[in-house]
Amino acid sequence: MNNNDNRTQILRNKINNILNSVADEKHRNSFCMHLYGVSNFAALLAARRGLNEELAYIAGLMHDISLLNSNDYENHCKNSAQMTKDILIEVKLFSENEITIITDAILFHTDFEVYSDSLYNEILKDADIIQPFFNDIPNPAWQPAKSRLEKVMTELNIPIGIIK
């Protein structure tokens, strides 16, 4: 196991411990599916775009972490970014630059209609918008950012005709 695999596994274990502390099974399962789904799409998009898959995966895995034990959707980007920063500092396995890349992506991940110069911010937004499409059909959560979804689907050569 290389160092990156070890870092990622440590963070998976932390997320799983937090998930396991959520009493409501439906809430826990829904977030497990969403966090791991977004992280996988983020890694896929990073690989396609020639960026660091691990950093994108971790941003996806942790992007909604504050919502596991809170319903504060209004502040969840800021709260999740701070929780992620605290965890990444605690594990002492990430550089300051890596922490900034991950937490910035989390901080801005719901600004779907705003395009950023940060490629990692864009990856997380794209992953967060495409995951619900594949998970929530026929009642998708992606409608507000349909143009972003169509762009990502085109990039991945997925026919956009399936978007309703």
N, C-alpha and C positions, 0 to 999 in steps of 0.2 A: 504494500500500500504506500503510495507516495504521499508527500506532505499535504497536497491539495485534497486528496481523498480523505485524509485524516481530519483536516479542517472542516470539510463539508460534513463528515459523519458526526463530529462533535456538535455542530450546529443542528443537524437533524435530531440528535439525541435531546438537545435542549428544547427544540420545537415539540418533539414528541412528549416530553415531560410536561410542557405547558398544555398541550392538547389533552393529555391524560388527566389533567387537573380540572378540565371543564366537565361539570356535572351533567349537563344536558347532552345526551348522546346524539340527538339529531344535530344540534349546534356543532358539537365536536366533529362529527362525521362530515358535515358540510364544509367546515373550515379545513379539515384535513384534505379533502378532495380539492378545494380551491387553492390552498397554499402549495400543495405538491403539483397540482396541474399547472399553475402559473409558473412555478419554478422550472418545470420541464419545458414548457413553451419558451421561457426566457433563455434557457440553455440552448435550445434548438435555434432560436433567432440569433443568439450570439455566435453560434457556430456558422450559421449561414452568412452573417455579416462580418466574420473574421475578428470577433472580439473574444474576450476572456469568458468562457462558458461558466466557470466556477463563480465569478463575481455576479454574473447575470442570474445564475441559479439561486445564489444566496439572497439576492435582492428579492427574487420572486418568492422564495420560501418564507421570508420574514416581512413582506410588505404590509400585511394586515395583522401583525402579531398583537397589537394593542386591542383588537376587537375580540380576541379570544375570551377576555374577561371583562369587557366593557362594551356598551352600546353607543359609545361616543363617536359616531360616524363623522361628525363635523370636524373633529380634531384628530381623526385616526391617522392621517398621514404624518403629522408632526409627532404624535405620540408613538407611532410605530417606528419612525426614524430614530427617535431618542432611545426607545427600548433596544432597538437593534444596535445602535452605537454603544450603549452600555454593555450589551452582551459581547460585542466584538472586542471592545477594550478589555473586558474581563477575561476572555479566553487567550488574549495576548498572542494571537496567531496571524494577525492582519496588520499591514502597514497603515499608516495614517492616510495615505492616498487611497488605498483599497476601501477603507472605512468610509471615506468621503464619497467615493463612487457609489457604493452600496446605499448609504443613507440619503444621498441626494436623489437617487432614483426613487427611493421610497417616499421621500418628502413630496415629490411632484407627480406621483403615479396616477392621480385622478385628473390631472389637467389634460384630458384627452384631446381637446381642440387646440391646445397650445403646443407647437412644435419647438423642441429644444435643440441646442447645439450639442447637448450631451447624448451620445449614442446609447448609453446605458439607460438614461431616462426614457428614451424612446422605446427601447427593448422592453422595459417593464410595463410601460403603458400598453404596448402592443400585445404583450403576453397576457396582461390583465383583461384586455378586451376580447381576446380570442378564446380564452379558456371558458368563460361562461357560455359562449356560443356552442361549444361542443358538449357542455355539461347540462345546459338548461333548455335545450330544444324541447318543446316548441314555445316556451315562455322565456325568451332570452332577456338577459340583463344588459345586453350590448347596444340596444336601440339608440341611446343618446350619442353614440360614437360610431354610427354606421359607416361613415366615410373612412374612418381609421381602420375599421374591421375589413372593409372592402379592399383597402390598400394592402393590408397584411395577407389577406387571402390570395390576392393576385401575386404577391411576392412568393408565396408558398405554392403557387400553381394549383390552388384549390378553387374550383369553379364558384364564382360569386353568385351564380344563379340560385344556389341553395339558401342564400340570405333572403329572408322574407321581409 
